[in-house]
């Protein structure tokens, strides 16, 4: 429940959450087949990699900004 504490402004660590967004914002950058990785075209494994990186960024921001 709400304990009456006011949450602070955004921490600079929250900017880390923009990294996955910016990396996948412009599809022509990664819309290609090569280099493939374990049979997956670059387009697919690049996006899958950023899903994992986004989860890691979210976890790090949560740990560093948790009050």
C-alpha positions, 0 to 999 in steps of 0.5 A: 500500500501507499506509505505516504512517502513521495517518490522522487523524480526520475533518476539518471539510471532511468535513461538506461531504459531508453537504450533498447528503445533507441537501438530498435527504433530504426529498422533499416539499420538491422533489416538484413539477413547477414550475419546469421547466427545459428541459422537465424537471420540478423533481423531476428537474432538482433531483436531477440538479443535486445529483448534480453538486453532490455530485461537486463536494463530493467532489472539493473534500473530496478535494483539501483532505484529501488527505495 
